[in-house]
Amino acid sequence: MNMNARLPRSTIALAAALALHCTADAGEVVLATWGGTWGKAIAEQAIAPFEKATGVKVKVISGVSLANIQMLSAQRASPKIDLVMATSQDAVTAYDDGLLATLDSKEIPVLATLPPNGLRRDANGAIKFAGMWVYPYGIVYRTDKVKNEVKCWKDLWRQDLRNKVAVSSPKYMNGYFLLMANKLAGGTEADVRPGLDLVKTMGQNLVAVVDDSAGQQRLLAQQEVWAVPMVSSAAYKMIDEGVPAKFTIPCEGAPAGMDVVALVKNGPNAQDAKKFIDFYLSPQIIANVTRELKITPVNRDAKIDAEHARYTLSDAQFQKLVVFDEQATATGRAKWQDTWDREIAHMTRR
């Protein structure tokens, strides 16, 4: 099959430009990333055109985020991997553990085009890794049951949602529900007591604590709850399957999970790995990958078609994303969960 027949002219032009820089003796880049649907989209929409453009082969090692980071740690003395794709929280751990190299926009020009919240920097301002896509954690509610729209996080405390709200505990999605409640109550990542106290005031509204998207989907589909915080991808899957519901970015903003691409420290093929990052995060390529995954690209220059737009954040919504201190979250989450289990979990046992 002619690959160019499936690629927009802008992508072909980018591929041709990169091809001019290829050496006769092209190398290999080793990438650790997800398998399944995610890996398939990356392979077809990014790796294949990159290999065609540069002659550089990309060897893929498939695994979940944490397992791939653990693999990097095991190879610390002599890395065999050049690039890793991971959740931002796992990447923070890897960077702090000395497993990742910083990124330079002079070497990877596309980085200069990404929004500030799409890059994570260390205390010295160096780029630790770059965001690929985000999956906001907003609110889903039953449109056939809730007469007044749920527009804000504070709406979950409304009287008309008595016995009809489910939430998630700190162990799920980085504790985002607690952190948003804490933000409403004036707390900080260093002190979530205001948020815990605010959650307690939900009282009879709180009917369940559910820490997985399948459970959240089931409760909504079976009408056991009418509103629940949920990640966008899970919400849209449920809505596409026919559940009368709406996903909303609340008026106070929404936190979002972000998956990232990072350069392995002392990886064997650093220069070609940097070329891959620049190619992969370019507007057309990341648009193609995220279109297949029905998710929002971090690069706001990505060309989104009408169908893809149904599943992605507008520029205005993207600006409303809330970023919490990932280091503080990683450090405090276990303690937050202990307090939650003592003070809040019992509220749903009635």
C-alpha positions in Angstrom: 0.0 0.0 0.0 1.2 3.5 -0.8 1.6 5.2 2.6 1.5 8.6 1.0 -2.0 8.0 -0.2 -3.2 8.0 3.4 -1.2 11.1 4.5 -2.1 14.8 4.1 0.3 16.9 2.0 1.6 18.7 5.1 2.7 15.3 6.5 4.3 14.3 3.3 6.2 17.6 3.2 7.4 17.1 6.7 8.5 13.5 5.9 10.4 14.7 2.8 12.2 17.4 4.8 13.2 14.9 7.4 14.4 12.4 4.7 16.9 14.9 3.5 18.7 14.6 6.8 18.9 10.9 6.8 22.3 9.2 6.7 23.0 6.3 4.4 23.5 4.2 7.5 20.2 4.9 9.3 19.9 3.8 12.9 17.3 2.4 15.3 15.3 3.9 18.1 14.0 1.7 20.9 10.6 3.0 22.3 8.9 1.7 25.4 5.1 2.4 25.1 1.7 0.8 25.5 0.4 -2.1 23.6 -3.2 -2.7 22.5 -5.3 0.0 20.9 -2.9 2.7 22.1 0.2 1.0 20.7 -1.6 0.3 17.4 -2.5 3.9 16.9 1.1 5.0 17.6 2.6 2.4 15.3 0.3 3.2 12.4 0.0 6.9 12.6 3.4 7.9 13.9 6.0 5.2 13.7 5.3 4.0 10.2 5.5 7.5 8.6 8.6 8.3 10.7 10.4 5.2 9.5 9.5 6.1 5.9 10.6 9.7 6.3 14.0 9.0 8.0 14.9 5.4 7.4 15.4 5.1 11.1 13.7 2.0 12.5 11.7 2.1 15.6 11.7 -1.0 17.8 8.8 -1.1 20.2 8.7 -2.6 23.6 5.1 -2.9 24.9 4.1 -2.6 28.5 2.1 -0.5 30.9 3.5 2.8 32.1 4.9 1.7 35.5 6.3 -1.5 34.2 8.2 0.4 31.5 9.6 2.8 34.1 10.7 -0.2 36.2 12.5 -1.6 33.1 14.4 1.7 32.8 15.5 1.4 36.4 16.7 -2.2 35.9 18.8 -1.0 32.9 20.2 2.0 34.7 23.8 1.0 34.3 23.5 0.3 30.5 20.2 1.6 29.0 18.8 -0.3 26.0 15.8 2.0 25.6 15.9 5.5 24.0 12.4 6.8 24.6 9.6 6.0 27.0 5.9 7.0 27.0 4.3 7.1 30.4 1.8 8.8 32.6 3.2 12.1 33.9 3.2 10.8 37.5 5.3 7.8 36.5 7.6 10.1 34.5 8.1 12.4 37.5 9.3 9.4 39.5 11.6 8.4 36.7 13.1 11.8 36.4 13.6 12.2 40.1 15.3 8.8 40.1 17.8 10.0 37.5 16.5 7.9 34.6 15.5 10.6 32.2 17.4 13.3 30.3 16.2 16.8 29.9 14.8 18.0 26.5 16.0 21.1 24.7 13.8 23.0 22.3 16.8 24.0 20.2 17.3 20.3 19.4 13.5 19.5 19.4 11.9 22.6 17.9 8.3 21.4 18.3 8.7 21.8 22.1 8.7 25.6 21.7 5.2 25.4 20.2 3.6 23.5 23.1 1.6 25.3 25.7 3.2 25.8 29.1 1.0 23.2 30.9 2.0 20.7 28.2 5.7 20.7 29.4 7.0 19.7 32.8 10.1 21.6 34.0 12.4 21.0 36.9 13.5 23.6 39.5 16.0 25.0 37.1 13.5 25.4 34.3 14.8 22.5 32.2 12.2 20.4 30.4 11.8 17.0 32.0 9.3 15.6 29.4 6.6 16.6 27.0 2.9 16.0 27.0 1.3 14.0 24.2 -2.4 14.1 25.1 -4.6 14.9 28.1 -7.7 13.2 29.4 -9.7 15.6 31.6 -11.4 14.5 34.8 -14.8 16.3 34.7 -18.3 15.4 35.7 -20.8 13.1 33.9 -24.5 13.3 34.6 -27.7 11.7 33.4 -29.5 14.2 31.2 -32.7 12.3 31.5 -32.7 12.5 35.3 -31.1 15.8 36.2 -33.4 18.7 35.3 -30.9 21.5 36.0 -27.5 21.1 34.2 -24.5 20.2 36.3 -22.1 22.9 35.4 -19.8 23.2 38.4 -18.1 20.9 41.0 -20.1 22.6 43.7 -23.3 21.3 42.0 -22.5 17.8 43.3 -23.6 19.1 46.7 -27.1 20.2 45.4 -30.2 19.0 47.2 -31.7 17.5 44.0 -28.8 15.0 43.8 -29.6 13.5 47.2 -28.4 9.8 47.2 -27.4 10.1 43.5 -23.7 11.1 43.6 -20.6 8.8 43.4 -17.1 10.0 43.7 -13.6 8.5 43.7 -11.1 8.2 46.6 -7.5 9.6 46.6 -6.1 6.3 45.2 -7.8 6.9 41.9 -6.8 9.4 39.2 -4.1 11.0 41.4 -6.7 12.0 44.1 -8.2 14.5 41.7 -11.7 14.6 43.2 -10.3 15.3 46.7 -7.9 17.9 45.2 -10.7 19.7 43.4 -12.8 19.7 46.6 -9.8 21.0 48.4 -9.3 23.8 45.9 -12.9 24.8 46.4 -12.4 24.9 50.1 -9.2 27.0 49.9 -6.7 24.2 50.7 -3.4 23.4 49.1 -1.6 20.2 48.0 0.3 20.5 51.3 -2.9 20.6 53.3 -6.0 18.7 52.1 -7.9 18.9 55.4 -10.2 21.6 54.0 -11.1 19.3 51.1 -11.7 16.3 53.3 -14.0 18.4 55.5 -15.9 19.7 52.5 -16.4 16.2 51.1 -18.0 15.2 54.5 -20.6 17.9 54.0 -21.9 16.0 50.9 -23.9 13.9 53.5 -26.8 12.0 51.9 -25.8 13.0 48.4 -22.8 10.6 48.5 -24.0 7.2 47.7 -20.9 5.4 46.5 -17.1 5.7 46.2 -16.0 4.0 43.0 -12.3 3.8 41.9 -12.5 2.5 38.4 -14.2 3.7 35.2 -16.1 0.5 34.6 -17.8 0.8 37.9 -18.6 4.4 37.3 -20.1 3.6 33.9 -22.2 0.8 35.4 -23.7 2.9 38.1 -24.7 5.6 35.7 -26.0 3.1 33.1 -28.1 1.4 35.8 -29.3 4.8 37.1 -28.0 4.0 40.6 -26.2 7.4 40.5 -27.0 10.4 38.4 -23.7 12.3 38.6 -20.1 11.1 38.9 -16.6 12.6 38.2 -15.0 10.6 35.4 -12.2 10.8 32.8 -13.4 12.0 29.4 -12.4 8.9 27.4 -14.5 6.6 29.7 -17.4 9.1 29.6 -17.5 9.3 25.8 -17.4 5.6 25.4 -20.4 5.2 27.7 -22.3 8.0 25.9 -21.5 6.5 22.5 -23.0 3.2 23.7 -26.3 4.9 24.3 -26.4 6.1 27.9 -28.2 9.5 28.0 -25.5 11.5 29.7 -23.3 14.5 29.2 -19.6 15.1 30.1 -18.8 18.6 31.3 -15.7 20.6 32.2 -16.9 22.3 35.5 -16.9 26.0 35.8 -14.1 25.9 38.4 -11.9 24.0 35.9 -10.9 20.4 35.7 -7.7 18.4 36.4 -6.4 16.2 33.7 -4.2 13.2 33.4 -1.4 13.7 30.9 0.6 11.0 29.1 4.1 12.1 28.1 7.1 11.2 26.0 10.5 11.3 27.6 14.1 10.8 26.6 16.0 8.1 28.5 19.3 9.2 30.1 22.3 7.8 28.3 20.1 6.0 25.8 22.1 4.5 22.9 20.4 6.5 20.1 19.8 9.9 21.5 20.0 12.0 18.3 17.5 9.8 16.4 15.3 9.7 19.5 15.1 13.5 19.5 14.2 13.4 15.8 11.3 11.1 16.7 10.0 13.3 19.4 10.0 16.3 17.1 8.2 14.3 14.4 5.8 12.6 16.7 4.6 15.8 18.5 4.2 17.8 15.2 0.6 19.0 14.6 -0.4 16.6 11.9 1.2 13.4 13.3 -0.2 13.9 16.9 -3.5 14.8 15.4 -3.6 11.5 13.6 -2.7 9.5 16.7 -5.2 11.3 19.0 -7.9 11.0 16.4 -7.6 7.3 16.5 -7.7 7.3 20.3 -10.6 9.9 20.6 -8.5 12.1 22.9 -7.2 15.6 23.2 -3.7 16.4 21.9 -1.5 18.7 23.9 -0.2 20.4 20.8 -2.9 23.1 20.2 -1.8 23.4 16.5 -3.0 19.9 15.8 -5.6 19.8 13.0 -8.8 18.5 14.5 -11.6 17.4 12.2 -15.3 17.6 13.1 -15.6 14.0 14.3 -12.4 14.2 16.4 -13.6 17.5 17.9 -16.6 15.7 19.5 -14.1 14.0 21.9 -11.6 16.8 22.5 -11.3 20.0 24.5 -11.8 23.4 22.8 -9.1 26.0 23.3 -11.2 27.7 25.9 -11.7 24.4 27.8 -8.0 23.5 27.5 -7.2 26.8 29.3 -9.5 25.8 32.2 -7.4 22.7 33.0 -6.1 22.7 36.5 -2.5 21.5 37.2 -1.7 20.2 40.6 1.8 19.7 42.0 2.6 16.1 40.9 5.4 15.7 43.3 3.2 16.7 46.3 0.5 14.4 45.0 2.9 11.5 44.7 4.2 12.1 48.2 0.8 12.7 50.0 -1.6 10.4 48.3 -1.1 7.4 50.6 -1.7 9.6 53.7 -4.8 11.2 52.1 -6.2 7.7 51.4 -5.7 6.6 55.1 -7.6 9.7 56.3 -10.3 9.1 53.6 -10.7 5.5 54.7 -11.2 6.6 58.3 -13.4 9.6 57.9 -15.3 9.3 54.6 -15.5 5.7 53.4 -18.2 4.8 56.0 -20.5 7.6 54.7 -21.6 5.3 51.8 -22.4 2.3 54.0 -26.1 2.9 54.5 
